[in-house]
């Protein structure tokens, strides 16, 4: 039988994925913390549905700042030493040679090792025969195991007194005339003056007036393939929207497809690949990674990624509801950014600051576009 919920907590965190457990793990332990998860176990939704790549070279400066910090934490925190491995990465471009130049300059200024690559197929044989206009090699990029990160941060949080309540849905965030005053859950009411919404796609259901869009994306696993080997860097043709990384003797692949979706009522966002998404990935491989044309898919899955209209994370206090804090809109970069986003938010909740992320860049109260283009085929 589940333990009763505490009647009150200093901080209630909604969601026990990468984002929520990171916030809990970084809080200093001076507050009573309750983590509420609607699923049967932590880390069972988007955190379990990703490809695990920690990518620092992106277009958006806030995303880069979060990814750089996450990479640093994975490399330097002794408790996270087992949670990732160095694989290297190759970011290639098929059309626009300048697409990632700003990101390259910004990362080099922070000391990240990036090399222009004139013969990318020598480093990434999957690119043999590919028609590319630019490629960047990042030899220190990593792949993380999301469950290891979640379990490490959850262990850290519970060692400081945090409580995890699974199979517990938040029905409503409660307010009084001063701001947040509690949460109504499927197992009763908990009083609190601080609520962190780290609910992934379910943010759209908890706070329907806020602009977050759940998007379904597909991952496919191939049968064993001759080019797949553990030392092969994960490879992403960025301006086309297709990536692969070695996995199980074959390739884990996504065509970066996007399909907007209404979030389900309860837990359970994993789905089966549709024929259109499979065709998108296959076509991109045939056109841009001919060495992988004709891959045979053994299985695959889909999961929900949640974006703000400007595709930048929403991290910080709600502009209109005192006591409500956001950690949402991590999109397809939860593994790359979740650890650092949780650290930043925990510091801000405690009245502290961080010197590696501008609050304004991720402020949930910033002006956002009223319309948002979905990249149906990953472009």
N, C-alpha and C positions, 0 to 999 in steps of 0.2 A: 504494500500500500504506500502511496506517495505521502511524504511528510507534509504536514499542514504548511501553508504559506505564512510567513511572518506577517503580523498586522501592519508593520511599517518598515520602511527602509530609507536610508539617506539617498541612495541612488537605485533606480530600477532601470535595467537595460533590457530592451525588447529585442530579442534575437541572439542566438548563441552560435553564430557563424564566425568567420574570420574577424569581422568588424566588431561584433559585440563582445566576444571573448578577449579581443585585444584591448578594448577600453577597460574591461574588468581587470585584466592582468596588469595594466599600467597604473591603475589607481593606487594610491599610496597605502591603503589599508586602514586609514583613519575613519573611513565611512563604512556603514553597513550597506552591502551591495547585494541586490537580488537580480539574477539573470533569468528572464522568462523566455522559454522556448516552446513554441507550439508543437514541434515535432517530438518524436520519441527519444531522440538523442541529439546532442549538439553537432553542428557542422554537417547536417544532412541535406541541405538545399544547395544553393549556388556554390558554397564552399566545397562541395563534394563533386561538382560537375565541371570543373575547369581543367585546363591542360597543364597547369602548374608552372608556367613560364614566368620568371621575374624579369620584366622588361623595363629598362630605364630609358631607352631611346624612343620617346614619343613626341607628338606634336605639341602637346599642351604643357606649359611650364609648371602648373600646379601638379599635374600627374607626374611629371618628371621629378619634382621635389619629393613627392611622396614615395616614388619608386626608389630613388637614390637612398632615402632614409631606410626604407624597408630592406634593401640590399645590405646596407651597413649593419642593421640589426641582425640579420641572418648570419652575417660573417663574424660579428664581434660578441654577440650575447652567448655565453657558454651554454645556457639552457636551450638555445635554439640551434646549436651546432649540428645536431642530427637531422634538422628539418629541411635542409636543402643541400644541393650538390652543384658544383661548378661544371658547366657543360659548354660554355661559349654560345654565341649566337651570331647569326648573319642576317642583317636587315637589308633587303634588296629592293630596287625600284625598277619597274618595267617601263614607265612613261615619263615621270617628272624627276629629273636628276637633283632638283633643289628641294624636294619635298621634306627632307629631314635635316637640311643644313643648319637651321637654327638650333635644333635639338643637339646636333653634333657639337656645335660651338659651345652651347651652354654646358654640356656634360664635360667636354674637355677642360673648360674653365674650372670645373669642380674636381679635376684630376682623374676622371674616368678614362680608361684606356680604350680608344676607338681608332681603328685603322681603316683607311680607304682600301678597297680590295679590287684590284684590276682583274684577277682571275678567280672569281668566287667559286667556281666548280672545283678548284683544287682544295679548298677548305670545306666546301659543302657539295659533295658529288651529286646530290639531288638536283643541283642547278646546271648539270651538264646539258648543253644544248639550249639553255634558256636565253632569251633575248632581253638583256638588262641594260639600263643606262647608268646605274650606280649601285654600289654595294658597300656596306659598312660591316666590319668585323668587330665584335665586342667579345674578346676572349674570356672575360671574367663573368659573363652573364650566367645565371643559375636557373635551376628548376627546383621548386619547393614542393614538399608534400603538405598539402593543406591540412590534412587531418593531424599531422605532427605539430603544425603551428597551433591549431585550435586546441589540441589536448595540452600542449605546453602552457599556453596562456590561461587555459581554464585551471590547470593545476596550480599555477602561480596565483590566480585569483582566489581559489578556494583555500589555499594555504594562508591567505590573509583574511579569511573569514567570509568570503563571498558564498552565496547560496545559489545553486542552479535548480530551477524548477522546470522540468520537461513536461510534455503533454499538457501544457498550460497556455491557452490562447488569451491574448489581450483583446478584450471586447471594446473597450473605450478608455481613452485618456481623460481623466477627470480634472476639472478646473473649478476654482472659486474666484472671488473678486481680486485676488492677488496673483493668480497664475495657476500653474499645475499644482494639484493637491493629491493626486493618486492615480491608480489604474484599476479598472474593473476587469477581472480576469474570469475565465471559465471555472475557477476554483475559489473565487472570492475577491474581495477588495483589499488592496494594499495602499496605505497612505504613504505619500512621498512628495517632496518638493523638487525632485530632479528626475526626469525621465529622459533616457537616451533611446532614440528610435534607430536601431541598427537592424531593421527587419527585412532588408533586401527588397524583393519585389512586393512584399506585403506592406511596405510603406505606403503604397498607392491606395491600399484599402483602409489603413489606419488613419491616414491624413489625406482624404480624397481631394481636398482643395489645393494641395501642393503639387507642383508639376514634376512628377516622376513617372517615367514610362517603362513598364516591364517589356522586355524584348526577348523572344525565344531565339536561341542560337544552337547550332548543331556541331557535335564532335563525332568523328568517325575513326574507327580502328581498323587498320588493314591486316591482312594475313602477312606472315613472314615474307620479307623482301630482301634481296641481296645487298642493297645499299644501306640498309639499316644496321647501325652498329652503335654501341654506347658512346663512343667518342665523337660522333657526328653532332655538330652544333644544331640547336633548333634554328629553323630557317623560316623567315617571314618575308613575303613580297608585299610590301606595305601599301603601295598605291593601287594594288589590285585587290588585296584583302584575301590572302590565303597563307596559311602557315602549316608546317609539319614539324614534328620532333620524333626521334626514335622512341619506340615503346614496344616491349614484348617481342622484339625481333622484326616488327613491322613499323608502321607509321601511324601516329595519332595526327589527325588532320582536321582543319576547319576551313570552310570557305567564307567564314565571317558573315553568314547570312543573318538577316534580321527580320523577325515577324512580330509585330506588336500583339500583345495578348492581355486579356483581362486575368488578373491574378486569381488563383483558386481560393475558395473559401477557407480551406484548411491546409495542413501541410501536404507536401507531395507535389513538387514542380518538375521532377524528372519526366521526360517523355521519350518517345521513339522517333528516330529521324524520318522525315517525310521524303518522298521521291524528288520533290523540287530542290530541297536543300542538298540532297545527295548529288543531283545533276549539276548544281552550281559548283560544288567542290570538284567534281570530276572534270567539268569543263575547264575550270581554272588550272588544274594540274596539267591537262592536255595542252593548254595554250602556253602556260608559263613555267611548268616544271615537267617537260616532256619525258625526263628520265623516270617519272612516276606515273606516266600515262598507263591506264589499264590496271591500276591497283584493284585488288579484290578486297571488298570490305567484309569483315567478319561480324562486326557489331558496331553499335554507336548509341548515342543518347543525345538528348537536348536538355537545355536548362535555361533558366530565366536570368537575364542580365538587366539591371535597372539603371536608367540614365536620366539626368536632368536635360532640359532642352539644349543647353550649350555643351553637353557631354563633359562637364567638369564636375567633380565631386561636390556634394553639399555637406560641409563639416562645420559645426558651430551652433550657436544658440539660435532658436527660432526668433524671427524679428518681432512677432506679435504675441507670443505666449511665454512669459517668464517661467523658467524652470524646464522648458522643453529644449532638448538638444538633438541635433541631426547628425547622423553618420550614414549618408545615403548616396546613391548615384555613382557608385564605384564602377558601374558598367562591366566591361570585360576585364577589369584590372584589379579585382579584389585581391588576388594573390600578390600582385606587384605593389599594391598600395595599402592594403588593409592594416598591416601591422603599424605602419607609420601614422595612418589616419587615426587609429585607436590611441596611439601615444599622444598625438597632438590634442585630440579632444579631451583625453583624461587630464592633460596639463591645464587646458583652458577651464575645465570644470573646477579645478583646484585653485584657480586664480593665478596660474603660472603662465609662462610663454615658451615658445620654441623659436629658435633663430633660423630654421631651415624652411619654414612655410609661412607665407603671408596670409593672415586671416581674411583679408579682403578677397583673395583669389578664390576662396572656397566658401564664402559667406552665404548661408542659405537665404539671406535677404537681398542678395544682389539682383539687379535687373536681369531677367531671363527672356529669351525669345518667346513670342506667343505661338509661333509655328515651328515645327521640328521635322526635318527631312529624315525619313527612315532609309537606311542603306539596305534595301531588300536583298540585293545580291552581293553585299559586302563592300561596294565602292563608296 
